């Protein structure tokens, strides 16, 4: 069965976006950008909410920019053909290799898990990930932690009153002092 992963950049105090809506602090350097390129190679389909979809629309036409470097062009070659499912109550259409979700998050994930394939089902966006977490649908949390405290904003983790036991699978520290943490959800763990 294909696994569902939630991975995004986050401040040390746990936010993907600061209180002012800014996330420029998470712009990846070359080393971290290369990591994201390697990470997206494992994904078969990407689920996202409207805000993340609108942010990522930049890449649909970015290849027209002559100032792009080779890594950015490589990202485009992987990202643009990747199937995307957008969850939105306000959008009536989407662009590129994206489609609007036809059912609930649980229905879409169930349908995608039933399809053949080895690649991951990636979730991007805090609100969508919070819903998936509440439904027990996330298999792995992947956190790219930036050494900054933003003091509030949109949290990476939902603030639900729900315990989720995790097993550390991988860590990595980049030269820029950014850290990568990969945790697998432990199913059926005994609460103490």
C-alpha positions in Angstrom: 0.0 0.0 0.0 1.3 3.4 -0.9 2.3 5.6 2.1 1.0 9.1 2.8 3.7 11.6 3.8 3.5 15.2 5.1 6.6 17.2 4.6 7.2 20.9 4.7 9.7 23.5 5.9 9.1 24.7 9.4 10.6 27.2 11.9 12.1 25.9 15.0 9.1 27.0 16.9 6.8 24.9 14.7 5.4 27.2 12.0 5.3 26.9 8.2 4.3 30.5 7.8 4.9 33.4 10.2 2.3 35.6 11.8 2.7 38.1 8.9 2.1 35.4 6.3 5.7 35.4 5.3 7.8 32.3 4.8 10.8 33.8 3.0 12.9 32.5 5.9 12.4 29.0 4.5 13.7 29.7 1.0 16.1 26.8 0.4 19.7 27.2 -0.3 21.3 25.1 -3.0 21.9 22.1 -0.7 18.4 22.1 0.7 16.8 22.7 -2.7 18.7 19.6 -4.0 17.2 17.7 -1.1 13.7 18.7 -2.2 14.5 17.6 -5.7 15.6 14.2 -4.5 12.5 14.0 -2.2 10.0 14.7 -5.0 11.4 11.9 -7.1 9.7 9.5 -4.6 6.2 11.0 -5.0 3.5 9.7 -7.4 0.8 12.2 -6.6 0.7 15.4 -4.5 -2.3 16.5 -2.5 -2.6 20.1 -1.6 -4.9 22.8 -0.4 -5.8 26.0 -2.3 -3.1 28.2 -0.7 -0.2 25.8 -1.4 -1.6 25.2 -4.9 -1.6 28.9 -5.6 1.9 29.3 -4.2 3.2 26.5 -6.4 1.5 27.8 -9.6 4.7 29.9 -10.0 6.5 26.7 -11.3 3.9 26.2 -14.1 5.5 29.0 -16.2 8.8 29.5 -14.4 10.6 27.6 -17.2 10.2 30.8 -19.3 12.7 32.6 -17.1 16.2 32.6 -18.6 17.7 33.3 -15.2 16.7 29.9 -13.8 19.6 27.7 -12.8 20.0 24.0 -13.6 18.5 22.8 -10.2 15.4 25.0 -10.7 15.0 23.6 -14.2 15.3 20.1 -12.9 12.7 20.8 -10.2 10.3 22.0 -12.9 10.9 18.9 -15.0 9.8 16.8 -12.0 7.1 19.0 -10.5 5.1 20.0 -13.5 4.3 16.5 -14.8 3.6 15.2 -11.2 -0.2 14.6 -10.8 -1.7 16.9 -8.2 -5.1 16.9 -6.4 -6.3 20.2 -5.1 -8.8 20.5 -2.3 -10.7 23.7 -2.5 -14.2 25.0 -1.9 -13.5 28.2 -3.8 -11.6 27.2 -7.0 -13.6 26.2 -10.0 -10.7 25.1 -12.1 -6.9 24.3 -11.8 -4.0 24.5 -14.2 -1.2 22.1 -15.3 -1.3 18.5 -14.3 -3.7 19.2 -11.4 -7.3 18.3 -10.8 -9.8 19.3 -8.2 -10.6 16.7 -5.6 -13.7 14.7 -6.5 -14.4 13.4 -3.0 -13.4 13.9 0.6 -9.8 13.6 1.6 -10.4 10.1 3.0 -12.0 9.0 -0.2 -9.3 10.5 -2.4 -6.5 8.9 -0.3 -8.4 5.5 -0.3 -8.7 5.7 -4.1 -5.1 6.6 -4.6 -3.8 3.9 -2.2 -5.8 1.3 -4.2 -4.1 2.3 -7.4 -1.0 0.4 -8.5 2.3 2.1 -7.8 5.1 2.3 -5.3 5.5 6.1 -5.1 4.3 8.1 -2.2 1.1 10.2 -1.8 2.5 13.5 -0.5 0.4 16.0 1.4 1.3 19.7 1.4 -0.4 22.4 3.4 -1.1 22.5 7.1 -4.9 22.5 7.0 -5.0 19.5 4.7 -2.4 17.7 6.7 -4.3 18.4 9.9 -7.4 16.8 8.5 -5.4 13.8 7.3 -3.8 13.5 10.7 -7.1 13.6 12.5 -8.3 10.8 10.2 -5.2 8.8 10.9 -4.2 8.8 7.3 -0.6 10.1 7.6 2.2 7.4 7.6 5.2 9.7 7.8 6.0 13.2 9.0 9.0 14.9 7.3 10.1 18.1 8.8 12.8 20.4 7.4 13.5 22.7 10.4 15.0 26.1 9.8 17.0 27.8 12.6 14.5 30.7 13.1 11.8 31.5 15.6 8.9 33.3 14.0 6.7 33.7 17.0 3.4 32.4 15.6 1.5 31.9 12.4 0.4 28.7 10.7 1.6 25.6 12.7 3.1 22.6 11.0 1.3 20.3 13.4 -2.4 20.5 14.1 -3.2 21.5 17.7 -5.7 18.7 18.1 -6.0 16.8 21.3 -4.8 13.6 19.8 -1.7 11.6 20.6 0.3 10.2 17.7 3.3 7.9 18.5 6.3 8.3 16.1 9.5 6.5 15.4 12.5 8.4 14.2 13.6 7.0 10.9 16.2 9.5 9.6 17.9 12.7 10.5 20.2 15.0 8.5 21.8 18.3 9.2 22.7 20.6 6.3 25.7 23.0 6.2 23.3 25.9 6.6 22.2 24.4 10.0 18.8 23.4 8.6 17.8 20.0 10.0 15.7 17.2 8.4 13.7 14.9 10.6 11.7 11.9 9.3 9.3 10.1 11.5 7.1 7.1 10.8 3.7 6.8 12.6 3.6 3.9 14.9 0.3 2.2 14.5 -1.2 0.3 17.4 1.2 1.8 19.9 0.2 1.2 23.6 -0.4 4.4 25.4 1.2 4.7 28.8 
